[in-house]
Amino acid sequence: MSILVPRLDQLIGMRCYVTSTPPIPGVIRAALDDFIVREVNSAGLVVNEHFIESHPKDVPGLFSLFLLEKRGFSHYKAMSWVSKKLGIHPSLLAFSGIKDSLAHTWQLITVKGIRKEWAGLDLREEFRDGRLLRLTYVSTYPWRLYPGSHMGNFFEVVIRKVSPTSAYDLISKVIQELRDRGGVPGFYGYQRFGSIRPNNHIIGKLILLGDYKAAVEEFLARAYPYESDRAKEARTYLRETWDVKGALKLFPRHLVHERRILKYLVKHPKAYDRCFKVLPPWLRGMFIQAYQSYLFNRLLSMKLLQGFSLKEVLGGEAIKLGSNETVIPVNQHNRSWAQGLVDCGRGVICHRLIGYDYEHHDTPVGEMEHELLEEESLNPSCFLIKDKLFPRLRCGWREIAYNPPRIKILGPYEDELFEGHLKFKLCFFLKRGFYATSLLREILKPHDPIRSGF
């Protein structure tokens, strides 16, 4: 049976599924507590509501460690709230990973400096719509957290509105098929590109090509189907008239970043290359990183569409050895050796993240990369962007799959939100960098990811 891949998935480079199991109709994130994420720190401890009780209080250091619990808030809105509550500049905050917005999450953050008034601090704000922010002081800490300094995340996800009584068997079959074919694929998930407006990578590519005017038009004036009517009306008006001053009156207040650029363009009408400076550095960087992520998704899709599994080693890939993070490129001379390491669980396969220092190599994966770059009309040297507003991205390596040690299926239960339907709960751990939605899309294979909660 041929399984149709949604247009959204294709747009962000996920052009296929790993599994062939039929779709299981259902939805995720029907309620904020249906998607729970608990960070697992570098020591392997799960960060949850009881973490403070087990953490030593007399850790020496020049940083302050806090526990952040949030429900229904984006990472950056939560960080803004934290900086205001502590009376510090946002640059003093550090974290290991960005957690989902439409979820209930726990994670650790560090703050540079120590203040007596922070000891014993426990701030909590709960809103009528169920959203929550809570910041609790843990202890002093010896170092600053950095992206990727955690081990991974533990997930509890409820799948609702499930109809077939055989769904348990189908879910089990998907999980087994993933294990047989190498694990959960390492696709970058929807949140990397934007779900409602999946165009971070499009903007990034236009910036890399030096077409700033087109990048601004994509950011401001292209309306997407799932945006609010007010937002679509404002974007359409701007696209048809390019009346920047008039559009500023129409753009909703919550579109903070768009309004900042519009205000800049009112004063500097043609400064398309400079207007991005009014955006925060993390967002400017996200555009470029999203395009690099899109290229990775496309390459991983190309491998799968050519009939290879996630555990088959190809020339031009690389092998990461054990916990020491050593990466060894694969060629025709060591491919059999590399395959043996993967088969016995001592190595994992990585694909290249294309950057400005990319060099073509005469291997099967090199041919895929060449074909993709030709299709994209892109020279990798574009990543060596001259404008200092944006990051210059080098080549790197990313694992293409991860086999979770255990995926626990609980249910079926009666679904209290959707009468006459069933619900299941999945509990699983994913190492850092892997997206829960990459596992969930293999199970649900949704016709419309947005309506299904992705």
N, C-alpha and C positions, 0 to 999 in steps of 0.2 A: 504494500500500500504506500502510495506517495503521500508524504505529509507536507502540507503547505507551510512555508515559513512566512510569518507575518512581515508586512512591509517595514514596520518599525525595526525589526531585527535585521532585515537586509540593509536598511539605511545605516546602521551602526556596525556593519561588517559581520554579523552573525548570520551566515547564509545557509546554515544547515543544523541538524540535530545529530548528536552522537548515537542516540538510541532510535530504534524503529518501532517501539511500542506505541499503540494507538493513543491519542490524546485522552486525558481524564478531565472532563469539564469540571471546573471549580474556580474559586476565587481566593486570593490571599489579601491580607490587610483590610478585611471588612470591619475590623475594630483595631484600635491602636495596640491593644495587648495581644493581638493575634500574631505579632512579629516581634519577638524578644531577642535582643542581642546583648550578650555578656562578654566583655573583653577577657581574654586569657593572657595574663602578663608573662614576662620573659621567664619567670620562675615556674610557669605552668599553673598558677593559681587563678581560679575563676573570679572575676571582679563582679560582685553582686552586693545586695543590701547588707550582707553579713561580713563583707571583706574587712571592714574597720576593726571588728572584734578580734580577728586573727592576726592583724598586722602589728608588728612591734612599734611602740610609740617613741622609742629613744634612738631612732636612726639618725646618725650625725650627717650633716650636709648643709649646703647653702641654698637649697631649694625647698619649696613647700609642696607637699603632695596632697591632692584633693581627689575626692570621688565625685564624679558628675553623673547624675541620673537625669535623663530627659525622655520625654514622651511627646511625640508629635512636633518636635522642633528640628529645624535644620542644624547642622553642625555649627555653621558660622553665626547664626542667630544666637545659639546657645553660648558660643564663645564671647560674643558681644555682651551678653547678659552677665557672664562671669566677670569680664573685665570691668564693667560698670559697678557691679556689686563689691568688688575688691578694691576699686579705685585705682586701677593700674592700666598701663598701656597694653593693648592686645598683643604686642610683640613679645611681652614677657611670658605669655602662655605657651605651653608646648603639650603635645599629645602624640600618641602612637598611631592612631588611625581615625579616619572619618566614619562615623556611624550613620546608619539610615535615618532619614527624616521621619518617615511614616512608620515609626517603630517605638518600642520602649527599650531604651538602651542604658547600659552601665559602662563606664570607662574611667580610666585614671588620667589626670592632667597634672602637670607641674607648673609652678610659678617661680620665677627667679626672685629670690629674696625671702626673708623671714620677718614676720611681724607678730608681736605678742598678741594683738587683737584677733589674729586668725585662729589661734589655738582654741579648739572646742567649737569652732564655727559650724553652724548647720542652718543653711538658708533654703527655704522651700517656697515655691510659688505654684499653686495649682489653679487651673482655669476652668470655667464652666463647661467648656467643650471637651474636657478630659485631658488637655495638654498639661504637662508638668515639667518643671525645672527644679532640680535640687542639687546643692553644692555642699559637700561635707568635708571638713578638714580631716586628714588622716595622720600626717606626721611631717617632720622635716625629712629631706631626701638628699642623697649624695650626688645625683646627676640629673640632667635635663632629659626628659623623654624626647624621642625623635620619631618621625614616621617609620614604621616597621619595627620598632623596638619591642613590640608585643609578639606573642607566639601565634595568636589567631583569635578567633571568636567562636563562642558557643551559641547556637541558635535554637530557638523553640518557635516553630512556625505552624499556625493553624491553617489548614485548607478547608474552606467551607463550600457550601452549595454543591456538594458532590452527590450525584444521583445513583450510579450503578453500585449494587451491593457487592460486586466483584472488584471494587476499587482497591481494596487492600492487596489483592493478588496482583493487580496491575502495577501498583506502586512498587511492590516487592520485585516485580519483573524488571521495571525500569532500573532500580538500584542494582540488581544483579547484572543487567546488561552494561551499565556504566562500569562496574567492577571488571567485567570481562574485557571491556574495550579500553581500559586504562584509567578510569576515574571521572571525576567532575571536570569538564573542560575549563581551561583557564581564560575563557572569554572575559574581557572587561564588560561589566554589567551596565544596565540602562542608566544608572545614576551618574556614570562617568560622562555621558553625553547629554543627559537631560531627557526625561521621559515625556513631559508635556511639550517641551520644545527641544527635540533631539538634534541640535545643531552646533553644539560646542566644537565638534571636529570640523564642521564646514567653515565656521568662522576661523578656526585655527589654520586650516589650509589656505584660506584667502589671505591671511596675515603673512604666512610663509611665502606666498607668491608675490607679496608686496601690493596686493590689490586692496588697500585699506578702505576705499569707498564702498566696494562690494561687501567687505566684512562688516562695515557699519550698517549698511542696508539690511544685511542678513540678521544682524543683532537687533535692530530696531523695527524694521518695516515688513518682515515676513511673518504672517500670522499662521499659526498651527491649529489644527482642528479642536484640540482639547483645551485651548485657552478660554478664558472667560469672554463673554460677548463684548464687554467693555474693552478688554485688551485687543481683541481682534478688530474692533471698530477703530481704535486708535492707530494700530499698525497699518491697517488698510488705508486710512486717511493719509498717513505719512507717505506711504508708498505711492499713492496716486497724485499727491500734491507737492510733496517735499516741503511743506510748510512747517518748519521745525518749531517755530514759536506757537503756532496754532495746535500742533500735535502735543506740545508740552501741557497744554490745558486739558487734553483728552486722556493722556496716559494715566492710569490708576496710580495712586500714591504708593502701593506696595511694590510697583516696578521701580525700585530705588535706583538700580544701576542704569536702566534705560533713561530715567529722568536726569541722572547726572550727566550722561553724554549729551542729551538734548540741550540742557542748560549750557554746556560748553559750546555746542554748535551754534546756539543763539548768538554768542559773543564772537565765535570764530567759525563762520559758516563753511569754510572749505578745509578746515584743519582735520581731515579724516585720519591722518596718521598720528596726530597728537591727542585726539580726544580720548583714546583708551587710557591715558595716564590718570584719568579721574576714577578709574576702577581700582579696586584693591588688588595687590600683587597676586594673591592666590587665584583670583578669577582670570587675570591676564595669563597666568601660567597654565590654568586649566584648559584654555583654548588650544594651546600648542600640545600639551600632554594628551588631550583627547584625540587629536589627529594622529599622534604616534600610536595611541591605543587602537584607533580604527584600523591602521595598517596591520597591527598585530592580529586583530580579529579576522581581517580578510585573509591573512596568511594561514592562520589556523583553519579557517573554513576551506581554503584551497586544499590543504593536506587531507582533510576529512572527505571532501567531495571527490578527491582522486582515489578514494577507497582505502586509505591507510587508517589504522586505528591510532589512538593516542599513545599506545605503548610500542609502536613500531618506530625504530630509530632510522632517520634518513641523513644522508650526507648534507652538511650545511647547518644541521642543528647542533646542539651542544648537550653535554651531560654534566649535571651538577652532582657532586659526590657528597653524600651523607650530610652531616651537620656542619662541616667546615666551609661550605659554600664555594668550594673550588669548582670552577667551570672549565670544561675541556671541550673545545670544538671537535666536531665529528667530521671525518673525511673518509675516503674510500679505503684507507689503510687501517683505520681503527674502528670502523663501523661494527664489525662482528664483536669486538671486545666491548664496545659501548652497549650493544644490544644485550650481551650477557649480564652486564651490570644492572640494566633496567629489569631484566627478567628475574634476577635474584633479589631485587629490591634495594640494591646498594646505590643506584643512580636514578636521577629523574631527568626527563627530556626538557630542554629549553628551546624556545624560539627567540630569534633576534628581535630586539626593539630597534627599528631603523632610526639612525641619527645622522648628524652632519659628517661623521667620520666613517660612514659606511663605504665598503669597497666590495665590488661584485666578485663573486666566487663561483667557480665552475662546478656546481653541485646541484642535485635535484631541488633543494630548497633555494639555492641561489637563482635557479631558473624561475621559480615561483616569484621570488622577490623582484627579479628583472621584469617579469610580465606585469606584476602589480604596479611597479613604478612607471612603466610605459603607459599603462591604462590611466594612471593618476596624473600623467604628464608632470612628474615631479622629479627634480634632481635632489638627492639627499642633502646636498650642500645648503639647501634652503633652510635647514634646521640651524645653520650657523647664522642666525638672524642678526642683522646689523643693529636693529633698533634695540637699545638696552632696556626698553620697557618689558621685553619678553625674554623668557629663558632660552638658552641655547642648549639643545638636547643632543647628547652623544648617543652612540649605540649602547645597548645594554642587553640583558638576557632576562627572559621571563619563563617560568615553568608553564608547560602547556596543559597539565592535568594534576589532580590531587585525588587520591583514594582515601576518603574519610575512614578512620578506624572502625566506626560503627554509625549506622543511621537507624535510629529507633523510631518505629511506627506505632503510634498509639491510636486506638479506635478500631472500628468506627463508633462514633457517638451521634446522638440525635442533635441536629443543628438548631439551636434556639433562635438564631437570627433568620434562617430561611426554612420556613415550615415545609415539612415533607422531604427534607434533604439530610444528608449526613455530613459529618466533619471528621477530619483526622488531624493529629498533631505529629509533626516530625521534629525530632531532637537530634542534632548533629554538630560536630566540630569541623571548622574549616581553617586551615592555616592562613596566615596573613596574606592579603592580596587576592584571595579567591572570594567570589561573590555567591551568596546563597541563591540569588536569582538564576545563576547558571545551572544549579541543580533543579530548582523548582520549574524552570521552563522545560526541562527534559521530561518532567512528570506531567505537567498540565498541557504543554504544547498549545498555548492559548491562541485562538484566532485573533483576539484583540488584547494585547498585553496590558494596555492602560485600563480597560474595563475589568480585566481580571486581577488588577491590583499591583501589577508590576511597575 
